[in-house]
Amino acid sequence: MSDNDIELKLGRARTHIAEFRKKAATIRNGYCTIKPEEDQERQMTVMRISIEPKAPDELRLVAGDALFNLRAALDYIITQAV
């Protein structure tokens, strides 16, 4: 992995983040509710988060792409450091 590979991954992440911001701007007015629920199987309390309006599937995919590219860049950096 070269420094150029890292920059390429970071560049793609920046592109995805810009796309995310553009798409997310249309749903900024909404609300979030957080409710505790008892999970009997795991014997613990979990917090259920509900966001309205729901994010479009494409928005979630763009966020995942950005995170994937950021993680790949981090992997490249760690590989170079070792």
C-alpha angles and dihedrals in degrees: 000000000000134000086255091059090053092049091049092053092046090048091053090048090052090051091051092046091052090049090048092052091049093050094041092053089075093060103041093117106076141094141247129216125194119198127179115228131184112239103205095187094056093030094230142103115256128192115232113206120201121188123192128230095035115238114249115254090245091059091055090048092051090050090050091050091052092049091047092054092046090050091048091052089050090050090052091050092049091047091053092048094055 
